[in-house]
Amino acid sequence: MRSFYHYMMRYRGNKQQDGAKKLADWMFEDHSFPKQAKTYNEISSYLEWNIPFTNALSVFDQLYDAYEIEEND
């Protein structure tokens, strides 16, 4: 199972400015982001303390659900 960070890098550089791109770009730029993390609690806790934009947690929740589905197939 790859890390959530690795999963999110698919959204970097998208032309469409949406929450997924915004979060992926922020994760890439944040050198303290837990890049090897795979668990919801670890990533969610980090985001709660370092929230990059107002709806980042809801964007994360949606993307983490998709990540779990894809990684468990």
Contacts in CASP RR format, 6 or more apart in sequence:
PFRMAT RR
TARGET T0000
AUTHOR 0000-0000-0000
METHOD contacts of the structure
MODEL  1
MRSFYHYMMRYRGNKQQDGAKKLADWMFEDHSFPKQAKTYNEISSYLEWN
IPFTNALSVFDQLYDAYEIEEND
1 38 0 8 1.000
1 71 0 8 1.000
2 38 0 8 1.000
2 71 0 8 1.000
3 35 0 8 1.000
3 36 0 8 1.000
3 37 0 8 1.000
3 38 0 8 1.000
4 37 0 8 1.000
4 38 0 8 1.000
4 43 0 8 1.000
4 64 0 8 1.000
4 67 0 8 1.000
5 27 0 8 1.000
5 33 0 8 1.000
5 34 0 8 1.000
5 35 0 8 1.000
5 36 0 8 1.000
5 37 0 8 1.000
6 35 0 8 1.000
7 63 0 8 1.000
7 67 0 8 1.000
7 70 0 8 1.000
7 71 0 8 1.000
8 20 0 8 1.000
8 23 0 8 1.000
8 24 0 8 1.000
8 27 0 8 1.000
8 63 0 8 1.000
8 67 0 8 1.000
9 24 0 8 1.000
9 28 0 8 1.000
10 24 0 8 1.000
11 20 0 8 1.000
11 21 0 8 1.000
11 23 0 8 1.000
11 24 0 8 1.000
12 21 0 8 1.000
12 24 0 8 1.000
12 25 0 8 1.000
12 28 0 8 1.000
13 21 0 8 1.000
13 24 0 8 1.000
13 25 0 8 1.000
14 20 0 8 1.000
14 21 0 8 1.000
14 24 0 8 1.000
19 53 0 8 1.000
19 55 0 8 1.000
19 56 0 8 1.000
19 59 0 8 1.000
20 59 0 8 1.000
20 63 0 8 1.000
22 52 0 8 1.000
22 53 0 8 1.000
22 56 0 8 1.000
22 59 0 8 1.000
23 52 0 8 1.000
23 56 0 8 1.000
23 59 0 8 1.000
23 60 0 8 1.000
23 63 0 8 1.000
26 52 0 8 1.000
26 53 0 8 1.000
26 56 0 8 1.000
27 33 0 8 1.000
27 35 0 8 1.000
30 50 0 8 1.000
30 52 0 8 1.000
32 50 0 8 1.000
33 46 0 8 1.000
34 42 0 8 1.000
34 43 0 8 1.000
34 46 0 8 1.000
37 43 0 8 1.000
37 46 0 8 1.000
40 64 0 8 1.000
43 60 0 8 1.000
43 64 0 8 1.000
44 57 0 8 1.000
44 60 0 8 1.000
44 64 0 8 1.000
47 56 0 8 1.000
47 57 0 8 1.000
47 60 0 8 1.000
48 57 0 8 1.000
51 57 0 8 1.000
END
